[in-house]
């Protein structure tokens, strides 16, 4: 059920809609099997989604920079979190997603993400959890399109 709900919500988002079906299905299925995802639902409407994987720093760096080794990780061991699915309908939901992923990521020292733009550009993000929790994250917020 979670996979269907995630697909229905994310398929309408430009950054996700253009991704190859096989690759994207593997990402979502892995997140859901590991329990590394959550939805934000307001009433009966999905207004946010976050999915992640846990990796070593070298695996996370390979992922954020587009290295070929990034597709061959289990996503369940390491001290870094890779947010590979993120969508929020409002700034309020965006902030809720970030707070929730930090709360669930105890033991994770760095969060990695890619900001995907509708024009195809991508920007890597790295968020030091200790600095974020101390209020000095430098304004970087891992968000998807």
Backbone as JSON, one array per atom type, in Angstrom:
{
  "sequence": "XXXXXXXXXXXXXXXXXXXXXXXXXXXXXXXXXXXXXXXXXXXXXXXXXXXXXXXXXXXXXXXXXXXXXXXXXXXXXXXXXXXXXXXXXXXXXXXXXXXXXXXXXXXXXXXXXXXXXXXXXXXXXXXXXXXXXXXXXXXXXXXXX",
  "N": [[0.82, -1.18, 0.0], [1.95, 1.24, 0.79], [3.86, 1.64, -1.21], [2.27, 2.07, -3.51], [0.93, 4.42, -2.73], [3.1, 6.18, -2.47], [4.07, 6.24, -5.12], [1.81, 7.29, -6.45], [1.71, 9.86, -5.31], [4.31, 10.99, -5.82], [4.66, 10.78, -8.61], [3.57, 12.93, -9.87], [5.27, 15.0, -9.52], [7.71, 17.0, -11.04], [10.55, 16.46, -10.77], [10.6, 13.79, -10.06], [8.95, 12.54, -11.9], [10.31, 12.35, -14.32], [12.16, 10.35, -13.96], [13.64, 7.12, -14.65], [11.54, 4.23, -14.74], [12.26, 1.62, -13.71], [14.58, 2.08, -12.13], [13.61, 3.97, -10.27], [11.54, 2.54, -9.09], [13.0, 0.55, -7.76], [14.37, 2.12, -5.86], [12.25, 3.22, -4.26], [10.99, 0.82, -3.38], [13.07, -0.34, -1.9], [13.36, 1.57, 0.19], [10.87, 1.35, 1.45], [10.77, -1.39, 2.2], [12.86, -1.4, 4.08], [11.79, 0.25, 5.97], [12.39, 2.9, 5.9], [11.04, 5.48, 5.48], [8.43, 7.97, 5.4], [5.16, 9.45, 5.37], [3.51, 12.61, 5.15], [0.39, 13.49, 6.05], [-2.49, 15.32, 5.51], [-5.65, 15.59, 6.53], [-7.22, 13.74, 4.16], [-5.29, 13.87, 2.3], [-2.09, 13.44, 0.85], [0.65, 15.35, 1.72], [3.3, 15.43, 1.92], [6.41, 13.64, 1.65], [9.07, 11.52, 2.61], [11.96, 9.65, 2.02], [14.7, 7.47, 2.69], [18.12, 6.24, 2.91], [20.62, 4.41, 4.69], [24.08, 4.8, 4.91], [27.67, 4.36, 4.51], [30.16, 6.96, 4.83], [31.77, 7.1, 2.49], [30.16, 5.73, 0.63], [27.92, 7.43, 0.64], [29.04, 9.8, -0.33], [29.71, 8.93, -2.89], [27.15, 8.52, -3.87], [25.99, 11.15, -3.74], [27.57, 12.52, -5.52], [27.14, 11.24, -7.86], [28.49, 8.89, -8.46], [29.31, 5.64, -9.83], [29.3, 3.47, -8.03], [27.32, 3.97, -6.23], [24.86, 2.77, -6.66], [24.97, 0.25, -5.73], [24.59, -0.34, -2.99], [23.4, -1.46, 0.23], [21.85, 0.16, 1.84], [21.29, 0.07, 4.53], [23.23, 0.22, 6.51], [25.66, 2.12, 8.23], [26.96, 5.44, 9.0], [25.86, 7.65, 7.92], [23.16, 9.42, 6.44], [21.21, 9.18, 3.52], [19.08, 11.09, 1.8], [16.89, 10.24, -0.46], [14.43, 10.67, -1.5], [12.17, 13.23, -1.39], [9.58, 15.37, -0.8], [7.52, 18.15, -0.45], [4.56, 19.96, 0.13], [4.29, 22.49, 1.22], [6.11, 25.14, 2.93], [5.88, 24.76, 5.66], [5.37, 21.99, 5.87], [7.74, 21.11, 4.77], [9.6, 21.9, 6.76], [8.65, 20.32, 8.84], [9.19, 17.76, 7.78], [12.02, 17.83, 7.75], [12.63, 18.13, 10.52], [11.55, 15.75, 11.47], [13.02, 13.76, 10.1], [15.57, 14.23, 11.12], [15.07, 13.66, 13.8], [14.46, 10.91, 13.6], [16.86, 10.01, 12.73], [18.85, 9.35, 14.65], [22.15, 8.84, 15.59], [23.1, 9.15, 13.07], [25.49, 11.07, 11.44], [25.85, 12.81, 9.29], [23.66, 14.12, 6.87], [22.85, 13.51, 3.54], [21.79, 14.84, 0.44], [20.16, 15.57, -2.7], [19.3, 18.39, -4.43], [16.93, 18.65, -6.75], [16.13, 20.25, -9.73], [13.51, 21.58, -11.81], [14.46, 22.14, -14.36], [16.36, 20.24, -14.81], [18.81, 20.54, -13.57], [20.99, 19.71, -10.82], [21.78, 19.86, -7.37], [24.13, 19.09, -4.96], [23.75, 18.37, -1.47], [24.87, 18.6, 1.87], [24.35, 17.96, 5.2], [25.41, 18.6, 8.33], [24.56, 16.97, 11.13], [25.01, 17.45, 13.9], [25.79, 20.19, 13.88], [23.47, 21.25, 12.78], [21.57, 20.64, 14.76], [22.6, 22.24, 16.72], [21.97, 24.65, 15.72], [23.42, 25.9, 13.68], [23.5, 25.32, 10.91], [23.92, 26.59, 8.54], [21.87, 27.16, 6.81], [21.33, 25.24, 4.89], [19.01, 23.08, 3.61], [17.83, 19.9, 3.07], [16.01, 19.25, 0.31], [13.61, 17.99, -2.01], [12.27, 18.3, -5.33]],
  "CA": [[0.0, 0.0, 0.0], [2.84, 2.4, 0.86], [4.47, 1.84, -2.52], [1.26, 2.69, -4.38], [0.7, 5.79, -2.28], [4.3, 6.96, -2.81], [4.08, 6.43, -6.57], [0.72, 8.21, -6.8], [2.06, 11.21, -4.89], [5.54, 11.49, -6.44], [4.64, 10.77, -10.08], [3.1, 14.24, -10.33], [6.34, 15.96, -9.26], [8.62, 16.96, -12.19], [11.85, 15.83, -10.49], [10.41, 12.35, -9.97], [8.23, 12.06, -13.09], [11.2, 12.07, -15.45], [13.09, 9.27, -13.63], [13.31, 5.81, -15.23], [10.65, 3.44, -13.89], [12.96, 0.54, -13.02], [15.45, 2.66, -11.1], [12.82, 4.6, -9.23], [10.83, 1.47, -8.37], [13.98, -0.07, -6.87], [14.63, 3.06, -4.75], [11.08, 3.26, -3.38], [10.8, -0.5, -2.78], [14.09, -0.49, -0.86], [13.01, 2.42, 1.33], [9.69, 0.81, 2.13], [11.17, -2.65, 2.85], [13.7, -1.1, 5.24], [11.07, 1.12, 6.89], [13.05, 4.21, 5.84], [10.14, 6.41, 4.78], [7.19, 8.37, 6.05], [4.3, 10.39, 4.68], [2.79, 13.62, 5.93], [-0.97, 13.47, 5.5], [-3.39, 16.32, 6.08], [-6.97, 15.1, 6.14], [-7.04, 12.52, 3.35], [-4.36, 14.23, 1.22], [-0.65, 13.38, 1.1], [1.25, 16.66, 1.5], [4.75, 15.31, 2.03], [6.99, 12.29, 1.66], [10.51, 11.44, 2.76], [12.52, 8.31, 2.01], [16.14, 7.56, 2.86], [18.96, 5.05, 3.06], [21.74, 4.59, 5.6], [25.3, 4.4, 4.2], [28.95, 4.87, 5.0], [30.48, 8.25, 4.23], [32.25, 6.93, 1.11], [29.0, 5.4, -0.19], [27.09, 8.62, 0.52], [29.74, 10.72, -1.23], [29.54, 8.38, -4.25], [25.76, 8.77, -4.26], [25.71, 12.57, -3.94], [28.34, 13.0, -6.67], [26.74, 10.47, -9.04], [29.43, 7.8, -8.71], [28.66, 4.37, -10.21], [29.18, 2.55, -6.89], [26.19, 4.38, -5.4], [23.68, 1.94, -6.89], [25.23, -1.1, -5.22], [24.63, -0.35, -1.53], [22.2, -2.03, 0.83], [21.04, 1.23, 2.4], [20.87, -0.19, 5.9], [24.34, 0.25, 7.46], [26.58, 3.24, 8.1], [26.69, 6.55, 9.91], [25.38, 8.77, 7.11], [21.84, 9.23, 5.84], [21.01, 9.71, 2.18], [17.67, 11.36, 1.54], [16.75, 10.1, -1.9], [13.07, 11.06, -1.89], [11.7, 14.3, -0.5], [8.65, 16.28, -1.45], [6.66, 18.84, 0.51], [3.66, 20.9, -0.51], [4.42, 23.83, 1.81], [7.29, 25.34, 3.78], [5.58, 24.15, 6.95], [5.58, 20.55, 5.72], [9.18, 20.96, 4.55], [10.25, 21.99, 8.07], [8.25, 19.13, 9.58], [9.97, 16.65, 7.24], [13.4, 17.94, 8.22], [12.67, 17.83, 11.96], [11.24, 14.33, 11.66], [14.13, 12.92, 9.63], [16.65, 14.41, 12.1], [14.65, 12.9, 14.97], [14.57, 9.48, 13.31], [18.23, 9.71, 12.33], [19.79, 9.32, 15.76], [23.32, 8.05, 15.22], [23.56, 9.61, 11.77], [26.23, 12.31, 11.65], [25.67, 13.69, 8.14], [22.6, 13.81, 5.91], [23.15, 13.88, 2.15], [20.61, 14.96, -0.42], [20.35, 16.31, -3.95], [18.18, 19.26, -4.79], [16.67, 18.48, -8.18], [15.36, 21.36, -10.28], [12.66, 21.23, -12.96], [15.22, 22.26, -15.61], [17.32, 19.14, -14.91], [19.99, 20.76, -12.74], [21.02, 19.04, -9.53], [22.74, 20.46, -6.44], [24.34, 18.22, -3.8], [23.63, 18.98, -0.15], [25.38, 17.85, 3.01], [23.9, 18.61, 6.42], [26.02, 18.08, 9.54], [23.46, 16.89, 12.09], [25.39, 18.13, 15.15], [25.7, 21.63, 13.66], [22.05, 21.58, 12.59], [20.92, 20.6, 16.07], [23.12, 23.38, 17.48], [21.44, 25.86, 15.1], [24.39, 26.56, 12.8], [23.59, 24.49, 9.72], [24.23, 27.38, 7.37], [20.72, 27.35, 5.94], [21.12, 24.16, 3.92], [17.89, 22.2, 3.91], [17.69, 18.92, 2.01], [14.66, 19.22, -0.23], [13.41, 17.54, -3.38], [11.37, 19.18, -6.08]],
  "C": [[0.88, 1.26, 0.0], [3.48, 2.69, -0.49], [3.49, 2.51, -3.48], [1.0, 4.14, -4.02], [1.88, 6.69, -2.64], [4.34, 7.25, -4.31], [3.01, 7.43, -6.98], [1.07, 9.65, -6.45], [3.24, 11.76, -5.7], [5.49, 11.57, -7.96], [4.2, 12.11, -10.67], [4.16, 15.33, -10.17], [7.38, 15.88, -10.39], [9.95, 16.25, -11.93], [11.75, 14.32, -10.43], [9.8, 11.78, -11.25], [9.16, 11.69, -14.23], [12.19, 10.93, -15.17], [12.66, 7.95, -14.27], [12.53, 4.94, -14.24], [11.4, 2.38, -13.08], [13.82, 1.05, -11.87], [14.6, 3.19, -9.95], [12.03, 3.57, -8.43], [11.74, 0.79, -7.36], [14.24, 0.82, -5.64], [13.45, 3.03, -3.77], [10.86, 1.92, -2.67], [11.81, -0.73, -1.67], [13.77, 0.32, 0.38], [11.88, 1.8, 2.14], [10.02, -0.5, 2.84], [11.98, -2.41, 4.11], [12.96, -0.29, 6.31], [11.67, 2.51, 6.95], [12.21, 5.2, 5.03], [9.04, 6.85, 5.72], [6.46, 9.37, 5.17], [3.84, 11.45, 5.66], [1.42, 13.72, 5.26], [-1.81, 14.49, 6.26], [-4.79, 15.96, 5.59], [-6.8, 13.78, 5.41], [-6.02, 12.75, 2.23], [-2.9, 14.09, 1.68], [-0.07, 14.76, 0.77], [2.77, 16.62, 1.65], [5.18, 13.86, 2.07], [8.49, 12.41, 1.83], [10.91, 9.97, 2.76], [14.04, 8.41, 2.04], [16.79, 6.2, 2.88], [20.08, 5.41, 4.03], [22.98, 4.02, 4.91], [26.53, 4.86, 4.95], [29.2, 6.21, 4.31], [30.94, 8.09, 2.78], [31.1, 6.55, 0.17], [28.12, 6.62, -0.42], [27.74, 9.64, -0.4], [29.61, 10.23, -2.68], [28.13, 8.67, -4.74], [25.55, 10.25, -4.61], [26.46, 13.14, -5.15], [28.05, 12.2, -7.94], [27.69, 9.35, -9.4], [28.71, 6.49, -9.0], [28.46, 3.41, -9.05], [27.94, 2.83, -6.06], [24.97, 3.48, -5.57], [23.82, 0.55, -6.27], [25.33, -1.17, -3.7], [23.32, -0.87, -0.97], [21.28, -0.96, 1.4], [20.65, 1.05, 3.85], [22.0, -0.13, 6.92], [25.25, 1.43, 7.17], [26.21, 4.33, 9.08], [26.26, 7.82, 9.18], [24.0, 8.42, 6.55], [21.79, 9.88, 4.47], [19.52, 9.86, 1.96], [17.5, 11.32, 0.03], [15.32, 10.26, -2.38], [12.57, 12.07, -0.87], [10.76, 15.18, -1.29], [7.72, 16.85, -0.38], [5.83, 19.88, -0.22], [3.8, 22.33, 0.0], [5.72, 23.93, 2.59], [7.09, 24.69, 5.15], [5.82, 22.64, 6.92], [7.07, 20.26, 5.52], [9.92, 20.96, 5.89], [9.89, 20.79, 8.94], [9.04, 17.91, 9.12], [11.39, 16.67, 7.78], [13.51, 17.59, 9.71], [12.45, 16.35, 12.21], [12.4, 13.44, 11.22], [15.34, 13.06, 10.57], [16.32, 13.61, 13.36], [14.82, 11.4, 14.77], [16.0, 9.05, 13.03], [19.24, 9.73, 13.46], [20.94, 8.37, 15.39], [23.87, 8.39, 13.85], [24.28, 10.93, 11.98], [26.07, 13.3, 10.52], [24.52, 13.19, 7.3], [23.04, 14.32, 4.54], [21.85, 13.94, 1.38], [21.03, 15.63, -1.72], [19.1, 17.13, -4.18], [18.04, 19.17, -6.3], [15.76, 19.61, -8.65], [14.61, 20.91, -11.52], [13.42, 21.3, -14.28], [16.31, 21.2, -15.75], [18.59, 19.34, -14.09], [19.84, 20.03, -11.4], [22.08, 19.7, -8.66], [22.9, 19.54, -5.24], [24.27, 19.01, -2.5], [24.2, 18.04, 0.9], [25.0, 18.63, 4.27], [24.54, 17.91, 7.62], [24.97, 18.12, 10.64], [23.8, 17.62, 13.4], [25.3, 19.65, 15.0], [24.25, 22.07, 13.48], [21.35, 21.66, 13.95], [21.37, 21.76, 16.95], [22.67, 24.71, 16.86], [22.39, 26.59, 14.18], [24.59, 25.79, 11.51], [23.88, 25.29, 8.47], [23.08, 27.48, 6.39], [20.49, 26.25, 4.93], [20.01, 23.24, 4.4], [17.76, 21.21, 2.77], [16.25, 18.85, 1.53], [14.67, 18.67, -1.64], [12.44, 18.48, -4.06], [9.94, 18.75, -5.94]]
}
